[in-house]
Amino acid sequence: MGSRSDTTTERLRPSPELIAALRAGKTSLRQERAGLSLREKVRQVIELQRLQYPLLARQRVLRSWERPWEIEP
């Protein structure tokens, strides 16, 4: 009979179907992003910077170069 930790580990392990679906989604997203224009890629980077900034600022004082860019693509 297996230990309790073995049972818990089995329940937390993702199914092969889930792993395959996640990998397919990652590949699809990568292909989609590769086809974007440079302008759109920069817009996405700026958007991510603006989302991340408040989270980082709560943890520590940020340096000037860590602030989001003040530009519009």
C-alpha positions in Angstrom: 0.0 0.0 0.0 1.4 3.4 -1.0 2.0 6.2 1.5 -0.3 9.2 1.8 2.2 11.5 0.0 2.1 9.2 -3.0 -1.6 9.5 -3.2 -1.4 13.3 -2.9 1.2 13.5 -5.6 -0.9 11.4 -8.0 -3.9 13.8 -7.5 -1.8 16.9 -8.2 -0.1 15.5 -11.3 -1.6 17.0 -14.5 -3.0 14.5 -17.1 -1.1 13.8 -20.3 -4.1 15.3 -22.2 -3.7 18.6 -20.2 0.0 18.7 -20.8 -0.5 18.1 -24.6 -3.2 20.9 -24.7 -0.9 23.3 -22.9 2.0 22.6 -25.2 -0.2 23.0 -28.3 -1.5 26.3 -26.9 2.0 27.5 -26.2 3.1 26.7 -29.8 0.0 28.4 -31.2 0.7 31.6 -29.1 4.3 31.6 -30.2 3.4 31.4 -33.9 0.7 34.1 -33.5 3.2 36.5 -31.8 5.9 35.8 -34.4 3.5 37.1 -37.0 2.9 40.4 -35.2 4.3 43.7 -36.5 7.1 45.4 -34.5 4.7 48.1 -33.5 2.3 45.6 -32.0 5.1 43.7 -30.2 6.3 47.0 -28.6 2.7 47.9 -27.6 2.5 44.5 -25.8 5.8 45.1 -24.0 4.6 48.5 -22.8 1.3 47.1 -21.7 3.0 44.3 -19.7 5.4 46.9 -18.1 2.4 49.0 -17.0 0.7 45.9 -15.5 3.8 44.8 -13.7 4.9 48.1 -12.4 2.4 48.5 -9.5 3.2 44.9 -8.3 6.9 45.6 -8.2 6.6 49.0 -6.7 4.7 47.5 -3.7 7.7 45.3 -3.0 10.6 47.8 -3.2 11.7 51.2 -4.5 12.2 50.9 -8.2 15.1 52.5 -10.1 14.3 55.0 -12.8 15.0 52.5 -15.6 12.5 50.1 -14.2 9.5 52.4 -14.7 7.3 51.8 -17.8 8.2 53.7 -20.9 6.3 56.9 -21.4 5.7 56.3 -25.1 2.9 55.3 -27.3 3.7 52.9 -30.2 
